[in-house]
């Protein structure tokens, strides 16, 4: 019986996982779409909400954030990582779940995008129209997103954003993690450990020669499974927490 259920789930995953941002359809069918960019967008966004952000406005292009701040003077805006991952001048934060811990976003609007996850949100918004509901999920809030969407009568698609048009192992793991909960197949301890290893060994070696913040982001935040009960959903260009 378990093998049959596994085959059914496997078939479902093949139908509903979009393996990279480059594979987002030009005319996506109506449904729920969860953008998964584990390192870092889908981890930074829940941290912004956990720290009290009113919403996260997703700009169409990097560089549009200062204009947003001109219109919303209380806003905190995110830009590139800047020299040595200390942020860019003129911006309040960058796409880092640990960096945003020291930024006062409580009760404030925020604005940002990112090369993969943020742009995938924009791609879906521009292509999908009213029939597409867009969410952001990762390892830290995957169960919360899955439980929210389990009540929906619409098909849910999982967009593993990837990098440079190609799939990324950590985003595929994020999609699988959410899919198991979405379809009522809780993650075993062994599977969770395997997922952790894929992300750790897929990303960790790339960060060894980079500033310590990258390793902090990965080991203390990205891999903190189910640490956040946050469900970001796009309304217009604003992600809001619908929990």
Secondary structure, 3 states (H helix, E strand, C coil): CHHHHHHHHHHHHHHHEECCHHHCCCCCCCEEEEEECCCCHHHHHHHHHHCCCCEEEECCCCCCHHHHHHHCCCCEEEECCCHHHCCCCCCCEECCCCHHHHCCCCCCEEEECCCCHHHHHHHHHHHHHHHEEEEECCCCCHHHHHHHHHCCCCCEEEEECCECCECCHHHHHHHHHHHHHHCCCCCCHHHHHHHHHHHHHHHHHHHCCCCHHHHHHHHHHHCCCCCCCCCEEEECCEEEECC
